[in-house]
Amino acid sequence: MVPSPSTRDMLLDAATRLFAERGIDNVSVAEMVRAAGQRNASAVQYHIGNRDDVLFAVLARHVPAIADRRHQLLERARSTPARDIRPAAEAIVRPVTLPVESGLLYKAWVEAKRAYVDRISGGKLGYVHLRNVRGKVPAYKETFIDDGDVDIVRVLRILKKNNYSGVLIPDHAPQMSCAAPWHAGMAYALGFMRGALKIIEDETGG
């Protein structure tokens, strides 16, 4: 016999569905309660907390699966030759794509991450996609992170100077001519970013 879902799970299921359909900022606590079929207007506050607690709980549901998957991939990467960067890149990037398995779940995951970054950044800059290009809109071409018109190291120095503590992620890395073109491009970008950050940390003493 399959156990009945708890009130907390029903509330989180309802919140996930509503977040995916309408976005985080367009869903009220009362709507979560109604969508979960609950009669107690204070059900969310009693079982979860405030709206931010609901947001964090939706994200937290996926953390164990992501962590387990990353651990599995890292163990596999350790058993491969050092010259093969594909397993290491996959261990970094692939686990966070697990929510893609469900279209609705993925939309809720993206909405929750966006809102989470906004909350922790206090409305300031909190999420930076690093890419490089040559040219300007509409005539431009995406390049490797160290081969475009933008001085990425200067950008990182500016972020460091202003005590940026948000997320940095490579974006739109060109694919390489190899067995794993996407993984290799992302690994190249990540390696460049980490090397540049290490240089900046040494310059500033941490």
URBELDA-V834868 format. One record per residue. OMEGA is omega in degrees with one decimal (none if undefined). NEAR is the number of other C-alpha atoms within 8 Angstrom. Layout:
# URBELDA-V834868
omega: {OMEGA,OMEGA}
near: {NEAR,NEAR}
This chain:
# URBELDA-V834868
omega: {-179.6,-179.1,178.3,178.6,178.3,177.1,179.6,179.5,178.9,177.6,179.7,175.9,179.8,179.6,179.1,-179.4,-179.1,177.5,-178.6,-175.4,-169.4,-178.1,-175.9,-170.7,-177.6,-178.8,178.5,177.5,179.9,179.0,175.7,-178.8,-179.3,-178.7,179.5,178.9,-178.9,-180.0,-178.4,-177.5,-179.1,-175.1,-179.5,-179.5,-176.8,-172.8,-175.4,-176.4,179.6,-176.9,178.2,177.4,176.3,179.0,-179.0,-179.9,176.3,177.9,-175.1,178.2,-173.8,-176.0,-179.5,-179.3,179.1,179.7,179.3,-179.3,179.0,178.4,179.1,-177.5,177.9,177.4,178.3,-179.8,-179.4,-178.0,-179.8,178.2,-176.9,-177.2,-179.0,-175.6,-174.6,-179.5,-179.6,178.3,179.7,179.8,179.7,-169.0,-168.4,-175.3,-176.8,177.2,-178.4,-179.9,179.9,-178.0,176.2,-178.5,180.0,179.2,-179.6,179.2,178.3,179.0,179.3,179.0,-178.6,178.3,179.7,-178.6,179.1,179.3,179.2,-179.3,-174.4,-179.4,179.5,-179.2,178.7,179.6,-176.8,-175.2,-176.1,171.7,-178.6,173.8,177.9,-178.3,166.4,-179.9,-179.4,177.4,6.0,-176.8,179.2,-179.6,177.1,-176.3,170.7,-170.1,-178.2,-169.8,-179.4,-178.0,-177.2,176.1,-174.3,179.3,177.1,177.1,179.7,177.8,178.8,178.2,179.1,-178.8,-177.9,175.0,177.3,-177.8,-179.3,-174.9,172.1,-179.2,176.3,-175.0,175.5,176.5,177.9,179.1,-179.6,177.4,-178.0,-177.1,-179.4,-171.5,-178.7,-179.5,-177.9,178.4,179.0,179.3,178.0,-179.5,179.3,178.5,178.0,-179.4,-178.5,178.1,179.6,179.2,178.6,177.9,-178.7,178.0,178.5,179.4,-173.7,179.0,176.8,none}
near: {2,3,4,4,6,6,7,9,8,10,13,11,9,12,11,11,11,12,15,15,9,8,11,11,5,7,11,7,8,7,8,14,16,9,9,10,6,9,7,6,8,6,10,15,8,7,8,10,10,8,7,7,9,13,11,10,10,13,11,8,7,9,8,8,7,11,9,8,9,12,9,8,12,11,8,9,10,7,6,8,6,5,4,7,9,10,12,10,12,11,13,8,8,9,12,7,7,8,10,8,7,7,7,9,13,12,11,14,12,8,12,14,9,8,10,10,11,11,8,8,10,6,8,6,8,13,8,9,8,10,12,14,13,10,8,6,5,4,6,9,7,12,13,13,12,9,8,12,8,6,8,10,7,7,8,10,9,8,9,9,7,6,6,9,5,10,7,8,8,11,8,6,14,9,9,9,6,6,4,9,10,10,11,14,13,12,11,8,12,10,8,10,8,8,8,10,9,8,8,10,9,8,7,6,5,5}
